[in-house]
Amino acid sequence: MLGRAVRWAREHVVVFAAAAAVAYMFLPIVVVAVLSFNQPSSRFNYTWSEFTWDNWANPCAVPAVCESVFTSIQIAALATIVSTVLGTLIALALVRYRFRGRSSTNVLIFMPMATPEVVMGASLLALFVNMSLPLGFTTILVAHIMFCISFVVVTVKARIATLDPAIEQAAMDLYATPAQTFARVTLPLIMPGIVAAAMLAFALSFDDFIITNFAAGTGQTVTFPMYVWGAAQRGLPPQVNVIGTLMFLVALVVVLAPRFLWRRGSLVGSVPVAR
């Protein structure tokens, strides 16, 4: 009996390790979600005091919280649009065309991803100051577009590299123009990679703190991560935990909804039709 138990545990050790790793990663999220229902007895919301719905009923009780979230969404949305368009064009050029400096461009694309954020933030700050640019919303947006482009290029490039060129050649053999081939064949095929790159860019931009802190200077533009860092020294309001929980739930829905719809469509498509 003991031998069977030991053998069963040995066969499932990988499952146990994976479950422990997932639990470890989700534990901070669970703590944030639980504290979002807490009514703190002091200005520090670190220990459980009393259950309440007030935090969820009025997440903008502290106006600065919602203002910082709105600023982060604005910057992340603009950075995502610009970086996705530019990154997709760069990825197409790197995969489909041969030009002088192509290898160097491939190396340079990886530099923002490999460079420590402190170094990148300090470099951008020096650049903005030397160019006499006022630090604030615009400089933060430029910085976010700069480091998001690299992630978009790498993601879209991986998708383009897996495409079969024969599909596009078949479209042109059927008298489709290059523009029609791109719009009706190439673009739909690489769209999953573009959407994935856009989601990654939005998450990176919304979540960034180090580079944003350098690019913002002492201006009035405060993103959500900057607000959390500043408020943590005085005591985080419970509304911050509400916003954090909502962000996690939205991300979970965005990730799981396409999989659920695809699975449901596959099940519906597999049902035999009576004749």
N, C-alpha and C positions, 0 to 999 in steps of 0.2 A: 504493500500500500504506500509506504513511504517512498519507495523507488518510483512508483507511478507519479506521485506528486512532484518529486524532484525532476523527473523527465518532462512533465507538463510545464513546470515553471521554466525549465531550460528552453523548451520550444517557444515559449511566449515571452522570453526576456526582452526581445526587441519591442514587442507591443507595450510592455510595462515601461520601458525606457522612453518610448515615444509619448505615452500618456503622461508620464512624469514631466517631460519637457514641455508639453502643451499646457499642463496645469501650472507649471512655473511661469510660463509666458503670460497666461491669462489671469494669474493671481492679482497683479496690480490693477487690471481692468475691473475685476470683481470688487476690489477695495474701493475704487473710484465710484462704481455704480452704487455700492452700499452707502458710502458717505454722501451721495447726492440726496439721500432721503434723511440725512441727519440734521437735527436742529442743534448746532453747537452751543455749548454753554459759555464759550469765550470766543475771542476773535480767531483762534486757531481751531480748524476743523480737522483734527488729527485723531480724535478719540470719539467713540460713539456716546451720544448723550440722550437723544430722544428722537423718535420717528416723527416725520412730518411730510406732508405733500406740498407745503408752501414753496419749496425750492423749485419744484416742477411746475407749479401753477403760475409762477412769476419768475422765469429764468432771467429776466432783465431788471430784477429788483436793484441790481447794481448797474447803472447805465454804462459804465466803462467796460463791463464784460461784453455786452452785445455790440458796443461800438468797435471794440478790438476784433471781435469775430467778423463783423461786417467788413472791416478793413482787410483782414486776412483773406476773406472770400474774394473781395475785389482784386487784390494783388494776385492771388492764386489763379483766378479765372483768366485775367489778362495774360499772365505769364504762361499759362497752359495753352491758350490760343496761339500766341506768337511763337512759342517754342515748338509746338506741334507742327505748325505750318513750315517753319524754317527747318526743323529737324527732319521732317519727312522729305523735303526737297534735297537736303544734304544726303540723306540715306539713299535716295534714288540715284543721285549723282555718283556716290561712292561705289554702288553695286553695279550699275548699268553702264558706266562710262569709264574710259581710260583717259587720264589727263596728267599733265606734269604736276607733281606735288601731291598726287593721290595718296601715296604711302605716308608722307608727312602729315597730311590732313587726318588720316586714320589715327596716327599717334596723338596728334593735338586734340582730337575729339575725346580721348581718354584722360587727358590731363586734368580737367575740372573734377572728374570722378576720383582720381587718385590723389589729388592735392588735399591736404588737411584743410578743413573749413576755416580754421583760425588764420592760416596763411593766406587763403583766398580772400577772406574778409578784410584782412589788413591791407592786402594789395589793392583791392577795389576801393577801400577808403582813401588810400594814397592817390589812386587815379582820379577819383571824384574831386578830391581837394585840389590837386594840381590843375584840373580842368575848371576849377571855380564853380562846380555844380552845387546848388543848394541841396543839402542832404534831406531826404524825406521820402515821399511816396514814389517819385520818379526814380531815384537812385535805387531804392529797394526793388522796384519792378525790373530795372535793367539788370541788377545782380541776379535776380531769380530767373530771368530769361536766359542769362548766360550759363548758369549751371544746370538748368533743366534741359537745354538743347542736347547736351551730351547723352543724357539718359534716353531722350526721344530717339536720337540717331541710332544708338545701340539696339533699342527695342525694335524699331521699324526695320532696321537693316537686317536683323535676324529673320524677320518675316519675309522680306523681299528675297533673301538668299534662298529660301525654300521653294520659291515659285518655279513652275516649269515654263521655260520660255516658249515651248511649243504651243501653249494655250494662246499666248498673244500672237504668235505667228499664224495660228489657225484663224484668229479673228481678222488679221490683215489679209489673209488669203481669201476671206469672204468679203473683201472690198471695204473693210472698215478703215477709216482714216486713223492716223496716229492719235489724234485727240479722242476719237470715238473708242479706240482700243483702250486708252488709258482710263477714260471715264466709265466705260461699261464692263471692262474686264480686269485691268490691273488694279484700279482703285478699290472695287469691291473685294478683291482677293486679299489686299493688304490692309483693309479696314480694321480687322480684329487687332492687328499689330498697332495701328494708329490709335485705336480706342484705348488699348492697354497702355500705350505710351502717354496718352493724355491723362489717364487716371493716375499714373505714376507721377507725372509732372505736377499735377494738382496736389497730390498728397505731399510731395517733397516741398513744394512752395508753401503750402499752408503750415507745415510742421517746422520749417526752418527757423532757427533762432540765432545761431552764431553769426552767419553772414548778414542776416537782417539787422542784428544789433550794430554791426560795423557800418552798414550802409545807411541806417536810419540816423546815425549821429545823435544829436541832442534835439532833434526836431519833434514835432507834434504827432508824427505818424507812429502809432503803437499797434502792433499786430497782437494776435491772441497769445502766442508763445512769449512775447515780450511782456505782456500784461501779467501772465502767470508768474514769470520770473520776478517781476517787480513786486507783485502782491504777496508772493511767498515770504518775503521778509517782514511783512506786516500782518500776515494772516490771510489765507485764501478764503474767500467767501464760498459757501456751498454751491452757489450758482456755477462756479467753474467746473465742479464735478458733474453738474447737470449737462453742461455744454460738452464736456469730454465724453460722457455716456452717449449723448445724442450723436456725436461724431462717430463713435464706434458702431452704433446701431445702423447709421446711414451707410457706412462702409461695408458692414456685414450684408445689408440688403443689396447693395450694388454688386457685391461679389457673388452672392448666392442666387439672386433672382434670375440672371441669364442661365445658370446651370439648371435651375428648377424648370424654367420655360423650355429649355432644350430637351430636358428629360421628358417633360409632359408632351411635347411635340413628337418625340420619338415613340412614346407609348401610344399616342393617338394614331400616328402613322402606321403602327404595327397591327392595328385592329383590322381584321379582314372585312371587306365590304361585301354584303350579300348581293347576289345577282338574281 
